C-alpha cells in the first residue's frame, strides 16, 4: 500500500473534501520513510494545515493540529513518531530556522511538515519530499508529489 499512495501522489490526487485530503495524508504518513522532511507548497487556503492533520493521524497523534503561524512551529508526539509542523511564512531566511534549533526535537522517527518552504529553501535537505497543493475552479483540492 505504501508505494501505491506514493505512485498515486506522483500522478496527482484530486479530493472533494477536507476529510478526503486528510485520508491521503494519513496514508502517506504510514508510507513515508522515517525522518523525512515534507515541503508543502501552495497558496493560502489550499489545505496545507488540513494535510498536516492527516499526517498526524497517520502517526497516531490525537492532539489537535492547528496552523503554527504565530508560534512558528509545533511539535506533536504519537506512538508512531514525532511530527514537527513549521510555518516558515514569517521567517526571513534559513538562518532563522537554524536559530530555532529544531534538530534538537527531531528524535527518530519523525516527519517534518514545512509550510511556505520556499522561504527557507536553502535549509531543506536534498532528500526533501515536495508536495504541491492547490484548488481547482470546481473547489476540489489537488495534491501532487514532485518527481
FENWO-V213597 format. One record per residue. RES is the residue in three letters. OMEGA is omega as a letter, one per 30 degrees, with the letter a starting at -180 (* if undefined). Layout:
<<RES:OMEGA> <RES:OMEGA>>
This chain:
<<UNK:a> <UNK:a> <UNK:a> <UNK:l> <UNK:l> <UNK:l> <UNK:l> <UNK:a> <UNK:l> <UNK:l> <UNK:a> <UNK:a> <UNK:l> <UNK:l> <UNK:a> <UNK:l> <UNK:l> <UNK:a> <UNK:l> <UNK:l> <UNK:l> <UNK:a> <UNK:l> <UNK:a> <UNK:l> <UNK:l> <UNK:l> <UNK:a> <UNK:l> <UNK:a> <UNK:a> <UNK:l> <UNK:l> <UNK:l> <UNK:a> <UNK:l> <UNK:l> <UNK:l> <UNK:a> <UNK:a> <UNK:l> <UNK:a> <UNK:l> <UNK:l> <UNK:a> <UNK:l> <UNK:a> <UNK:l> <UNK:l> <UNK:l> <UNK:l> <UNK:l> <UNK:l> <UNK:l> <UNK:a> <UNK:l> <UNK:l> <UNK:l> <UNK:l> <UNK:a> <UNK:a> <UNK:l> <UNK:l> <UNK:l> <UNK:l> <UNK:a> <UNK:a> <UNK:a> <UNK:a> <UNK:l> <UNK:l> <UNK:l> <UNK:l> <UNK:l> <UNK:l> <UNK:l> <UNK:l> <UNK:a> <UNK:a> <UNK:l> <UNK:l> <UNK:l> <UNK:l> <UNK:a> <UNK:a> <UNK:l> <UNK:a> <UNK:a> <UNK:a> <UNK:l> <UNK:a> <UNK:a> <UNK:l> <UNK:l> <UNK:l> <UNK:l> <UNK:a> <UNK:l> <UNK:l> <UNK:l> <UNK:a> <UNK:a> <UNK:l> <UNK:a> <UNK:a> <UNK:l> <UNK:a> <UNK:f> <UNK:a> <UNK:l> <UNK:l> <UNK:l> <UNK:a> <UNK:l> <UNK:a> <UNK:a> <UNK:a> <UNK:l> <UNK:a> <UNK:a> <UNK:a> <UNK:l> <UNK:a> <UNK:l> <UNK:a> <UNK:a> <UNK:l> <UNK:l> <UNK:a> <UNK:l> <UNK:l> <UNK:l> <UNK:a> <UNK:l> <UNK:l> <UNK:l> <UNK:l> <UNK:l> <UNK:l> <UNK:a> <UNK:l> <UNK:l> <UNK:a> <UNK:l> <UNK:l> <UNK:l> <UNK:*>>
